[in-house]
Amino acid sequence: MNSRMAVASCAVALWLTLCAMAGERSKAPSEPAPGAVAAPAVPGRDAKPQYNPGACSTPPDQLPYVYTMWKHFTVKERLPSDHIMAVKADGPRVWVGTEEGLACIDKRSGKVRTWHCKDEDKDGRSDDPYGLPWKVVTAIDVDKKTGDVWLGLFGGGLARFSGGRFDHFHQLNSGLVNDVVYGVAIENDHVWAATTAGASRYNTITGEWSIYTEKNAPMEEIWNYNVQYDGKGKVFFGIWGSGILEFNCKKDAEKKGDPWKLYTDPDGEMEIDLYRDDGIVHVIMTGASPAEDILWGSSYFGCCRYDGRHWRGLYAHETGLPSDFTNNLKARSANECWFAHDKGLGVVADFPTETVVAYTRDPDTLRGKAQVYRCGKLLKTVDMEKAVPHSFIINLDHDGDDYWVATGKGLGWAIGEGYYPGLRKNPAWLVRSEKERAVAGVSKN
């Protein structure tokens, strides 16, 4: 086994250990903040949220859009594996990264094309110099200018799929800081890679590489979980032990000031969020997703939102989100964000009214379920034939009115026919769902 395979194996073992530790901590009850320390402006975590006055008085018949039409893709539909690590919508195509290779779904025809790492001698390297160089694909982004598809490989570095061939970038032939890549983001003519040992930035025009670690960036820890570009000149990172980092591309280009901005938890407590809404919920952040000048964040201990002035912590016991343990996130707008939890798909569907939708799959009946909450109170449960393929959610991406959801056992396509943002009274999805339920009831009788 070569050195890169050994590094990848160690990283997998460490990652699984850390996930298990964080999962156990997320289940443990938190201590309330001492009354003598807490101030009215920053109430303790157990205090009733006061961020959106009047949210809880919103009429219960005002409902968000609920996705009731789903399609599933698994190995039966020719995906390389059911363990989906990454998904990226790309116009009429959807790119899917799995534990056993890459796939591309043609939405119009439903056909699936796959690429596998050909490794007959089992040395961890592809036998085809222009084929997929590594089997585990953990991140995907598409360069809109060139159409090139960039892949993050778990232990194999980076790959660019262009013109029918794969170009391989790794520690031994490039400026990639580490071969264990968790996230990839295209920023103008640059490609960012979030790795287990820092971040790398590749200039596709000049071929220049830049490396960012604790030596030249405010990273107390260098385990970069996630990277996303806001399309406006800022790149955001979710980092294990270092919170959220923001990179200002204009400042960097003009060499005016420090391009880095750090978002951390001011109370300095690792185990609990001592003062709620004083910053990010925890320094172990798994993702940061910008949308419409709003920053959303995910961690193993809850989620959060920042509007440039105010932070808001989002916890399962207060909101109805399936869990605090969150693998990833993708913001759709300032008021809507999707979260990949270990116990289901959580959607903050309308932030001003604190309305949440939680999607899960019943392990016994295999049917889907959506639960609508407001201020943590259950408003409605929607039973459906299908929802998420599995309740362990790993990744997601929005696709116009639709959403793609990567899980531990298949890919879900949430079809947003009649989608609307915010809330509506007596929406079409509810009418359709109740009709289907009535028909099903008649059939059973």
N, C-alpha and C positions, 0 to 999 in steps of 0.2 A: 504494500500500500504506500503510495507516494506521500510526500509531506503535506500537500494541499488537502488530500483526502483525510489525513490524520487530524489536521486543524479543523476541518469541517465536522468530523465526528466529535471532537472535543466540544466544539461550539454547540452542536445539537444537544449533547448531554447537559451542558451548562444551562442552555436556554430552557430545556424541559424542567430542570431543577428549579430555576428561578421562577418559571411560570407556576409550578406547584406551590412554592413558598408564597408567592403573591396571592395565589388562589386561596390558600388557607387563611392568610391575613385578611383578605377581603371578606371572609365569612365571620371573622371575629368581631364582636361588638366593640365599638369605640367608646373611650371614656369621654364624658362631657367635659367641656372646658371649665376650669375652676371659676366659680362665680366672681371671685375677687379680682380676677385678671381680665375677664371678658368685658368689653365695652359695648354700649348700645349700638354703635356704628358697625361693629363686627360681631354679631351674635354668635354664640357657640354653634357647633354643628347640629346639636339636637334642638335648637330653637326653630320655631316655625319660619319658613322662608318669607321674606317681605320684599323680594325683588320686584314683583309685578303686582302692585296693589289692584285688587278687583279681578284678578285672573280667575280666582276660584268661584266668583259669582257669575261667570259666563254661563248662559243657559245650556243645560245638558244636551239639548237637541242640536246645538251647533257642533258639528263633527268635522274632523279632518278627513282627507282622502285616505281610504284604506285599500291596499292592493289585494284584490280578491281573485285575480287571474294570474296564475303562475305556470311556468314550464320548467321542467328539470332536465339537466344534462348530466349523464354519468358515463361509465364505461360502456353501458348499453348503447349509448349514442356515439360511441367511438372516442370518447375522451381517453387520454393515456392513463388517467388515474381518477379515482373519486375524491382524493385528497387535494382540494383546490387551494393553491397558495396565493394566486394573484389573478386579477381580471381587469381588462381595459377595453372600454367601448371605443370603436374606431369607425364611425360612420356605419356602413352596412356590415361591418365585421366586428367581431368580439374576440380579443386575444385572451387565451386562458393558460395560466401557468400552473403546473401540477407537480407532484412529487416524481412523476415518471416522464416528464417531457412537456412540450408546448402544443397547444391546439389553437385553431382559428375557426370560429363558427360564422358561417354565412347566414345572416338573419333572414334573407329573402328566400333562400332555398332550403335552409335547415341543414345543409351539408357541413360536415366537420372534417377539417384537414389536420393531420398531426405530424409532429416531428419528434423523433426519439434520439437519444444519445447512443450511437453505435459504439459499444465497448466490448468487443469480443474477448480481449485478453484480460478484462477486469482490472485494468490499471488505473481506472478513474479518469482516463482521457479518451476523448472521442477518436475513433479510428478514421473518421472522415475529417480532413482538415477544414472543410467548408460546411460541415454539418453542425447540428446542435452540439456545443462543446461540453455540456453538463446536463444531467437529467432533471435536477431540482430547480424549478423556476419560481422564484419568490417575489419578483417585482417586474412590472411592465409599464413602459410609457412609449408614446408614439410621437415622433417629430413631425409636426404638421407641415413644415416646410418641405421636407424631403420624403416623408412617408416611411422613413426608417423606424424599425421597431427595436427598442432597447430593452434588454432583459437583465434583471438582477438574478444571479445564480448563487444558490446557497452552498458555498464552498468552491465555486468555479469562477468567481469574478463577474465580469460583464460580457454581454454578447450583443452585437448589432446585427439585425437581420435586414439585409438590403440586397435587392437585385437577385433574390433567390439563394443567397449564400449567407453564412454566419461568419462574422469576424469576432475573434476572441481577444479580450483584454483581461490580463490578470497581473498579479504582483511581479511576475518575472519578466514581463514584456511591456509594462506600462507604468504609469504613475498611480495606479490603483492602490490605495493604502492597505486593503485587506480583501481577500477573496470571498469572505462571507458577506454577501450583499443582501440587505433587507429591503431597501427602497431605491427607486430610480425616479428622477424627475428631469424633464426637459425644460431648460430656461434659455430662451432665444437660441443662440448657437452653442450653448453649453449643455452638458449632461452631468447631472449630479448623482453620486452614488452614496447612499447611507450604509455604512459597514459596521462591523463589530469592533473596529479599531479606529474610528473617525470617519470623516467625509472626504470624498474626492470630487473634483470638478474638472471636466474635460472640455477643452475648446475644440470643437469639431472642425473649425476652419484652420487654426494654426497648429493643432496637435499638441498644444501645451496642457500640462496637468498641474493642478494645484491640490495640495493636501492640507486638511485642517484637523488638528488634534488638540490635546490640552496645551500644546506648546505655542499655538498661535490663535486659539479660539477659546472662549470661556466655557470649556468643557471640564467639569470636575471628573466626570466619567466619559469615556469615548465611545460607548456602545450606542451607535445611532440606529434607532429602530425604523424611522420613517422620514421621508422628505417630500414636500409638496411645494409647487411654485404657484404664486397667486396671479400670475399673468400681468402684474403691474410693477415688477422690479424687485419683489421680495421673495425669498426662499425660506421655508420654515422646516424645522427639524424637531422630531420627538426623540428625546434621548434618555436612556436609562441612567438615572442618577444626576442628570443635569437639567431636567425640566424641558423647556421649549427654547430653541434658539431661532433668531430671525437674522437673515443675512440680507443687507441692503446692497443690491447690485450697482446702483448709481454711485453710492459712496465709494464702493470698491473701485469702480472704473475711474472715478475722478480723483481717487486717493485723498479724499477729504474726510478725515475722521475715521473712527472705528466702524467698520461695516456691520459689526455684530451687536445684537441686542439680546439680553438674557431675560427670560421669564422664569421665575422660580417661586417656591413656596416660602413667603417671608417668615412664617412662624418657626421654621427650622426643624420641625418635628417630622421624623420619618414614618412613625407608626400611625399617627392620626392627623387629621386636618384640625389643628388646635383652634384656629379662628376661621370660620367659614367666610368665603368670598373675599379673602384678602390677597388672592393670587391663584396660581394653578393649584389643583387639589393635592398634588404629590410631585416630588421630584423625579419619580420613575414614570416618565411619559412614553406612551407607545405611539403617539401620533399627534400631529397638528395640522388642521385643515382650514385654510382661509376662504372666505366667501363674502363678497360685498362689504369689504372693510371690517368684517367680523372674524375673529379667530376662535375656532373650536379646538378643544384638546381632549385626548383620551389617555387613560392610565389603567393600571391594574387595581386602582382604588377609587374609581369614579371618573366622571367626565366634567368638563367645564366649558365656559364660553366667556369671551372678552370683547367688549365693544369699544375698546380704546380708552375707557375710563373706569368701567365697572366690571368686576369678575363675578361669575355666577357658578357655583359648584352644582353639579347634577349627580345625585346619588339615587340608587335603586329604591331605597326605602322611602324616599320622598317623592319620586317621580313616576314610578311604575316601569322604569327601564328594567330589562330582565336581570341585570347583574351589574356590579361595579367593576368586575374583571373584564377589561375591554382590550381586544387585540388590535383594533384599527378603527378608522372613521373616515367618512367622506361627507363634507358639507355640500348641500345643494344651494343654500341661500343664507341670508342673515338670520332667518327664523326657522330653518329646517336643516337638520343634520342626522345622518345615519351612523349608527355605531355597531361594530362587530363584537358582540359579547360572547362569553363562553356558554351562556344559557339561552341564547336567542338573539334575534335582531331587534335592536332598539332604535326607534325613530323619534326624535323631538320634532313633531310635525308642525307645531305652532308655538314658538317660544313665548310670545307675549301673553298667551293664555295658559302656559305651562301644560300643553296638551301633548301627550306621548302615545305612540302605538308600539306595542310589543308583539313581534311575530315569533311563534314557536312551532314545533312539530311534536305531536303526541307520539311517544316511542311505542305505544301499544297499538293504537288504531292507525298510525301513520298519517292521520289527517292533520291539516293545518289549522292554526288558531291565531287570531289577531285580537288583542285586548286594548281598548282605548281608555286612557287614564287622563284625568285632569287634576292637577295638584296632588297627585298620588292616589286619587280616588278612582276606582274602576267605574267607568260609564257604560261600557258595552263590550260584549264578547262576540266575536264573529267566527263561526265555525265554517271551514271550507275544505274542499277536497284536497287542495294542495296549498302550501305556503312555502316556507324555507325547506330545502331538502333535508337539513339537519339543524339542530339548535346550537351547534358549535360553529360560530361564524368567524371567518378568518380575514376576509377582504371584501371590498365592494366598490362599485363605481356607478355613477349615474349616466344615463343615456337618453337625453331628452326627457320625456315623461316616464321613461322606464328606469328600472334599476337592475343591476346584476349583483348577485350575492354569492360569494365563494364560501363554501362550508367544508367541514371535515368529511362529508360524504355526498359530494355533488355540487353542481352549480345551479343556482336558481335565477330565473328570468322573471322579474316582477313586471307585468305589462300594465302600463298606466293609462288604460283607455278611459278618457274622461277626467284625467288628473286635474286637480286644482290646488293651488297653494292656500294656506290658511284654513278657514272653517266655512262650512255651509250647513244650512238647515235642510233636512230630508234629502241628502245627496243621492245621486243615481246609483252609486255602488250599494247603498243601503237598501234601496228599493229592489235592486236585482238580487241581492243576497237573501232578502226576506222571501222573495218569490221562489228562489231555488230551495230554500229551507222548507217552505210550504209544500212544494212539489215532492220533495224528498219524504216529508211526513206522510203525505197521501200514499206514496208508493209503499212505504213500510206498513201502512195499515191495510 
